[in-house]
Amino acid sequence: MVTLAEVAQHAGVSASTVSYVLSGKRSISATTRHRVEQSIRELGYHPNAGARALASSKSNIIALMIPLRTDMYVPVMMEIAIAVATSARTHGYDVLLLTGEEGPDAVRRVAGSGLADGMILMDVELDDERLPLLRATDQPSVLIGLPADTSGLTCVDLDFRATGALCVEHLAKQGHHDIAVIGEAPAVYERHTGFAERTLDGLRTRSRELGVRLLHRPCEGGYDAMAVTLARILDERPDTSGLIVQNESAVEPLLALLRQQGKAVPEDVSVVAICPDQVAMQASVRLTSVAIPAQEMGRHAVDHLVAKLEGRDGDEVVLIAPELTVRGSTGPAPSRS
């Protein structure tokens, strides 16, 4: 491994000059800087991360807290994580991924150890127990998700309340008056996870405004759970003609069950999904959907965190407007005899 001293010898300067070029702590002439940078490239020198952190009081690392739970759709979470990692590299930061369900302990550990310069938190609950610690520490942070109280926080998220309203509006315009929502697993609502609760609020509020009957049923996902949930919906509301699905694991089992029962999509039942475009496009019926803008969410979170680290940004809430793409799974409500 190439050392700093070897770079200095190759460039014909002192080791301290190389250090100043790397840290930017002192002004170095353009000619000398160019010579040092050329030697760094030619020798393939990479500064030791630990030594650099000690010298600058910075780690150039962002901690991403992303609890991987069995009741969440992991591909979406990982797509956001990849977007965070990719965006962080463009700003010169690496990402430390924390996947455990440690809650406040993880925040305390990162803030107190100097492991990272800032934090991005995912899987945000309405009354998230990590928030008091975030507000108490000076370490910059950004949430991907919205708690009930956003004061003193920077948050980035899809506008899930508007997403729910948009789904109801689309079906109502097609004449659907009985709509059922197939939601996330029950544990997601029991934790009062922000995105699920806000979607439900948007669905219910817009349904009342439009005079639409709405039924919400959580679902574990998978064929067996979906069979029980669908049977319950059709037993309670036999005139249900519109389904809104916010559960990626339930999408294909739902379509299979509708086929088995002789219900055509969209002639008998219309289906709208809140899911990644890939899920909507690859389903057995191309689904009308509101996409989850995972890459945009990750990029915004990093940009705002870096701005806070550089003292250029204050606390704010960034809500990404939902976009509904109409495909082959929705149509006019069937006439009732």
NUTOR-855187 format. One record per residue (C-alpha): residue in three letters; z, x negated, y negated. Coordinates in steps of 0.2 Angstrom, whole numbers, plus 2048, in hexadecimal, padded with zeros to 3 digits. Example, Ala and Ser with C-alpha at 12.3 -4.5 7.8 and 13.67 -1.06 7.14 Angstrom:
BEGIN
ala8277C2816ser8247BC805
END
This chain:
BEGIN
met800800800val7FB7F97EFthr80A7F67E3leu80C7F77D1ala80D7E47D0glu7FC7E27D8val7F47EE7CCala7FC7E37BEgln7F57D37C5his7E47DB7C8ala7E37E17B6gly7EA7D17AEval7F97DA7A6ser80C7DC7A9ala8137E87B5ser81C7F17A6thr80B7F479Eval8057FC7AEser8148077AEtyr81280C79Cval8008117A0leu80681C7AEser8148247A5gly80C825793lys81D82078Carg816813780ser805811777ile7F9805780ser7E97FF779ala7D980877Fthr7D27F8786thr7E27F4790arg7E4806796his7D280679Carg7D57F57A5val7E47FB7AEglu7DD80C7B3gln7CD8037BAser7D97F87C5ile7E28077CBarg7D280F7D0glu7CB8007D8leu7DB7FC7E2gly7DF80E7E6tyr7F080D7DFhis7FB81D7E0pro80C81D7D7asn81C81F7E1ala8218317DEgly83482D7DFala83381F7D3arg8288297C7ala8358377C8leu84382B7C4ala8398237B5ser8348337ADser8418407B3lys83384A7B9ser82E84D7CBasn81C8547C8ile8208617D5ile8218747D4ala82C87D7E0leu82488D7E8met8318997EFile8278A47FBpro8338AC809leu8288B0818arg82E8C081Fthr8278C982Easp8268D9824met81A8D2817tyr8078CE819val8088BB81Apro7F58B8817val7F78BF805met8068B5802met7FE8A5808glu7EE8A87FDile7F98A97EEala8028997F4ile7F18907F6ala7EC8967E4val7FC88F7DEala7FA87E7E6thr7E887C7E1ser7EC8817CFala7FB8757CEarg7F08667D3thr7E58697C5his7F48677BAgly7FA8577C3tyr8088607CDasp80B8617E0val8138707E8leu8238717F2leu8238807FDleu833889801thr83089780Egly84289B813glu84C8AA80Fglu8598A0805gly85A8AB7F5pro8658A47E8asp8698947F2ala85788E7F1val8578917DEarg8678877DDarg8618797E8val8518767DEala8598787CDgly86886D7D1ser85E85F7DBgly85085B7D0leu84485E7DEala8388677D3asp8348687C0gly83287B7C1met83288A7CDile8268987D2leu82E8A77DCmet8268B47E6asp82B8C37F0val8358C97E1glu8418D87E3leu8458E47D5asp8578DE7D4asp8538CD7DBglu8638C37DEarg85B8B27D9leu8588B87C7pro86A8B57C0leu8688A37C5leu8578A17BEarg85D8A87ADala86C89C7ADthr86288C7B1asp8578837A4gln84A87F7B1pro8398887ADser8348967BAval8278A37BCleu8288B27C8ile8198B97D1gly81F8CB7D1leu82A8D67C6pro83C8DA7C7ala8448E97BEasp84A8DF7AFthr83D8D27A9ser8478CC79Agly8488B9799leu83B8B77A7thr8298B27A9cys8208BE7B5val80E8BF7BCasp8098CD7C7leu7FB8DA7CBasp8008EA7C1phe8058F47D1arg80B9037C7ala7F99057C0thr7F29017D2gly7FB9107D9ala7F691B7CBleu7E49157CDcys7E39197E0val7EA92B7DDglu7DD92E7CEhis7CF9297D9leu7D39357E7ala7D89437DBlys7C69417D3gln7BF9447E4gly7C99547E6his7D794E7F1his7E79587EEasp7F19527FDile7F393F7FEala7FE935809val803923806ile805917815gly81190A80Eglu8188F9813ala8258F7820pro83690081Cala83F8F0819val8338EC80Btyr83A8FC802glu84C8F9807arg84B8E87FEhis8448F17EFthr8358E57EFgly82D8E67DEphe81B8E87E2ala81E8F67EFglu82A8FF7E3arg81F8FE7D4thr8109047DEleu81A9137E4asp81F9177D3gly80D9177CDleu8089227DBarg81592F7D9thr8149307C6arg8019327C5ser80293F7D4arg80E9497CAglu8039487BAleu7F394D7C4gly7FB95B7CFval7F89527DFarg8049537EEleu80A9427F3leu81293D803his81992B806arg81C924817pro82191181Acys81990982Aglu81D8FA834gly80A8F7837gly8028F5847tyr7FA902853asp80A90A85Aala81390B849met804912841ala80191F84Eval81392684Bthr811925838leu80092E838ala80693C844arg81593F839ile80A940829leu7FE94C831asp80C957838glu815958827arg80595A81Dpro7F6960828asp7EB962819thr7EC94F814ser7DB949810gly7DE939806leu7E892A80Dile7ED91B802val7F290C80Cgln7FD8FE805asn7FF8F4816glu7F28E981Cser7F88E982Eala7F68FB82Fval7E48FC829glu7DB8FA839pro7E7904844leu7E5912838leu7D2912838ala7D391184Bleu7DF92084Dleu7D492B841arg7C592784Cgln7CF92C85Cgln7D493C854gly7C294184Flys7C593F83Cala7B6937833val7B992B824pro7B5931817glu7AF94281Casp7BF948823val7CC93C81Bser7C992F80Dval7D291F80Eval7D79137FFala7DF902802ile7E98F67F7cys7E58E6800pro7DB8D67FEasp7C88D97FDgln7C68CF80Eval7D08DD817ala7C78EB80Emet7B58E3812gln7B98DF824ala7C18EF829ser7B78FA835val7B3905826arg7B18FC816leu7C090280Cthr7C19087FAser7CE8FC7F4val7D88F47E6ala7D88E17E9ile7E78D67E8pro7E28C87DCala7EB8BA7E5gln7E28AC7DEglu7E38B37CCmet7F68B67CEgly7F98A47D5arg7EF89C7C7his7F78A67B9ala8088A17C0val80588F7C0asp7FD88F7AFhis80C8987A7leu81888C7B0val80F87C7AAala80F884798lys821886799leu8248757A0glu81A86E791gly824879785arg814883781asp819894788gly8278A1787asp82C8AF792glu8208BD795val8198C97A2val8078C87A7leu8018D77B0ile7EF8D67B8ala7E68E77B6pro7E18EE7C7glu7CE8F17CCleu7C98FE7D8thr7B98FB7E2val7B190A7EAarg7AA9077FBgly7A791380Aser7B891980Ethr7BA926800gly7B09367FCpro7B39487F7ala7C19527FFpro7BB95D80Dser7BB96F80Aarg7C9979811ser7C598A819
END
